[in-house]
Amino acid sequence: MEKVAIPVPHEKYPERPITVIVPYNAGGGLDLTARSLEKLAVKHLGQPLAIVNKPGGAGALGWNELAGSPLDGYTVGATSNELILLSLYGTGKYNYATALSPIMQVTAVPLLLAVQTDQPWQTLSDLIEHARKHPGQLKFGNVGTGSFAHVLCEMLNQSAGINIEQVPFSGAGETIPALLGGHIQLIFVSPVPIKEHVKNGTVKILAITGEHRMADPVFAHVPTFKELGIDITIDNWHGIAVPKETPVAIKNKLAEGFKAIVNDPEFKENMEKVGNQVEYLGPQESTDKWIADSQKLQKTLQESGILEQIKTQKK
């Protein structure tokens, strides 16, 4: 049954608290972004945000609820690029990339290719040369078939013409200890959990997936894959979205209010404290990025065989 937009006096919106569905556990990166927005909501949106964590299905449970929620602007959702992957896999109840409309992107954080400092390779080209001479010997840790880190490693395999073996773990918290213990040789990881290991010299970062180098002085010297001639330019972003058919007037009010929150110096300060890098994009720019990311990921998924693996798992 098709959803019908609920008539609301848009000029009075919002008149009550707005629920924000976070499709992951409390305390994670996306949850921290949502709670930073919550602190300034009354000031810039005129109403508080009520954060509701709905973890499960790699984000699918929360985004299912968001996509099926009333079109009155009182339920919004926190989003990440896993939403694009789930849409490509077709494993969710909805195609989230078409069932939802982005209101904004809040952050964009590159993933870092990390290795132990005492390994024989000191640069990405050293690593690639080693992998070519010893195919299948290097092991890469990820958090499961089809995870963002898994796809990034397949991008590296394809771009560099190498074969790094995938080792799945049940959670991101297990991959760093496995790297430090020498059970795997490399991981793609967010900046925050690896920063102290880089500062104390046990871990070295060979390249980052972003368009530009990072501003953080701990990572500022690390080149991008693009600089090193490897075709990987994609980041891990956080944003806010609503069901696609939400009235334009409501979308506009949300976009205006959330933009004001992101531009507030207090918000930027709060985000820096939790290690998140603010990189705002409006509704249209966010839509364009969803499309661009989808195209990049789709190419790798098809060529690497990950799509077939996901389909096999579903049977």
N, C-alpha and C positions, 0 to 999 in steps of 0.2 A: 504493500500500500504506500502510495507516494505521500511524502510529508508535505504539510501545508504550512506556509508561513503564518505565524500567529500575529494578528494585528496588534501592534503596539504603538502608542503615541511616541514616535521616535524623538520628538523634540524634548521629551521628559526623560528619555533613557540616559543613563541607568538609574532606576529608582530603588534598587536593592542590591545586595552583594552579588558579585559575579563568581561563579565556581570555576576554578582552574583544575582540570584533570591532568595530573602528572602520571604518565603510564609506567613509571618505575618507582622503586623504593625511595623512602625518605632518606636524605643525606647524600644522594648521588649528585652528579654534576647538573643534570636537568632540573632536579628538585631544588638545588641551591639557587639556580637562575630564577625559578618561579618564586621562591621565597624572597629573593632580592626585589622582584617586581612588587610583591605583596606589601613590602614596607612603605612604598610611596604611592600606593593605589588611591587612597582616599584623597591625597593632595592633588593628583592629576586626573583621576577618573571620576572622582566624586563619590565613589563607593568602595568598600573593602573588597579584596579578593579572598576567596575561601579555597585553600589548597586541599585537594583530595587526591591521595596516592592510590592508583589502581594498577599495581604491577602484574605482569603475567604475559606470556606469549611474545616475549621480546618487544613489548609495547602494544601488541595487538588488542589486548583487553581494554586498555584505556582509550585507544583511538577508535575502537568499535563503539564505545559508549559516546564518545564525542561525535562521531559521524551520525549516530542515531538520535542525538539529543534535539530538543525543541529549537526552532529557528528564531528564538527571541533574544539572543545575545547574552543570555545569563549563564551559558556554559561555553567556556573556551578551553582549549587544550594546549599544553606545552608539547612542542614537537622537536624532533631531531632527525638527522639524515637516515636513521634506521627506518623511518616511515617510508622513504623512497625504496629501500631494499625490500621491505615487506610487500609494497605495491608491485614490485617487479616479480617477486616470488609467487604472488597470487595465493598466499597462505592465509590471509586474513578474510574477514567477512566482507570487507569493502576494499576497493582500490583507493587507498587513502590519498594518493596524489591527485585524484579527480573528485573524491567525495568531500575533500576539505579545501578551504581557501586560506592561504597564509595572510596573517595580519602584519607580521613583521618577522625579521630575523634579529635576534638579540646579540648572539655571540657567534664567532667563527674561530675555531681552534684547530690548528693543524695537528696531525698525528706525527709522532717522532719515531724514526727507525733506530732502535736502541740495541747495542751489543755490549758484552763485557769488555772493559778497557784492556784486559790482558790477552785478548784474542790476537792472532797474528795479523789481522787486517785493521788498518787505521783509517781507511777511506772507503767510500762506497765502491769505487772502482776496484780496490783491493778485494773487497767482499765478492763482487761480481766475478772477478778473475778466479778466485778460490772456488766459487760455486760452479764455474764452468769446468774447472779441472777435476772437481770432485762432485759430479752430479748426484743429487739425492742424499748427500752426506749431511748438509746443513739442515737444522730443524728450526721451524718457526712456530711460536706459540700463539694460539688464538682462542677465542671463547666460543668456538663451535662453528660447524659448517654454515657458511653463508653470512657469518658475522662481518661487520665492517672491516675489522682487521684481517680476516681471511681474504676478503675481496682485494684489499690493498696488497697483500702478499702475492696474489695471483696477478695483479697489475704489474708488480715488480718482475715476477717470473716472465710475463709476456714481453714487457718493454726491454728487459735485459737479455732475453733468450736463455734463461737459466731454469733450474728445477730445484726449488727449496721445498722440503717435505713439511707438510702441515701437521701440527700436533694440537688437537683440541683440548681445552680445559673447561671446567664447569663455570668459571668466573674470572673476571679480569684480575682479581686479587691474587690468583694463583700463578699468573704468568711471570710477574716480576721475581718472586722467589725462585721459580724454575730457571729463569735467566741467570740470576745470581749464583745458583747452584750448578750451573753448567749443563743442565738437563736439556736445554734448548739454546740455540745460538743467537736468535734475534726475535724481537717483538716490535709491533707497532703499538705505541702507547701515548696517552695524553700527557701534557707537560707536568701537571701537578703531582701525580704519584711517583714520577721518576726524578723529579728535580733534586731531591736531597742526595740520591745515589750519584747523580752527575756531579754535584758539588763536592762530594767526598771522594770522587775519582774512581768509583767502582764500575760506573757505566759511562759509555761514550755514545753520543748521538751522531749518526752518519749523515742523515738528511731529514728534511721535514716535507710534509705533503702540501703545504700552503703555497699560495701565489707569491708571497713575499716572505723574507726572513722575519723572525720574531723580534719584538722590541725588548723582551726580557733579556737582561745582560747575561744570564746563565746560558741562554740559547742563541744569542744574537750572532755568534760566529758560525752557526750551522747553516750550510747551504740548502737551498730547496732542491728537490729532485729535478725540477725544470732547469735550474742552473747547471746541473750535472748531466743534462741531456737525456734524462729519463722521463717518460710521458706520464707523470703522476701529479696532478694538480687538483686536489679536492680536500675539503676540510670537514671537520665535525661541527655542525652548527646546532644552535638551539633557537627556537622561535615560538610564536603563538599563532594558533589557527582556529577557525570556526567552521561549522558545517557550510558547505558550498552555497546552499540556497538562502543563507542568512541575508536579510534585506540590506541593500547597499548603504542605506543611511546608518544602520547600526554598525556595519563594518567600518564606515568612515569615522564614526565616533570612537570606536575602539582603537583604530589606527592612530587617530589624533592623540588620544589619552596615553596609549602605550609609548608613542614616540616621545611625548613629554617626560614620561618616567625615565626612559633610556637616556635622554639628554640632561637629566638632573645630575649635577656633580656628585650628590650623595649616592646615587645609584651606581655610578662608575666606580666610586670608592669602595662600595660594598662588594662589587663584582671583583675588583682587584684583590680584595682580602681573601676571597675563596678561589683565586687563581683563574678566573674566567676573563677572557679578552673580549671586550665589547666591540662589536662590528655590526652596526644597525643597517638593515635594508628595509625599505617600505614594502607595501603589498605587491606592487607590480614587479619590483626588483627581486623579491623573494620568490614570486611565481616563476620568473625567468630562471632563477637559480635551481629551483626544483626540476625544471625541464632539463637544464644543462647537466645537472648531477645524474638525472635518470638516464640520459643518453650515454654518459661516461660509464656508469655502472652496468648498464644493459650490455654494452659491448664486451666488457670483461666477463660478465656472467655467462654469456653465450659461448665465448671463445675458450673459457677455462673449464667448462663442463659443470660449473656450480649449479646452474639451473636444473640440469638433469639429476644431480645429486639430491637437490631439494624435492623434486618431483618423486624420486624413488623413496625418499623418507616419508612422504605423504601417503604412499600406498599402504 
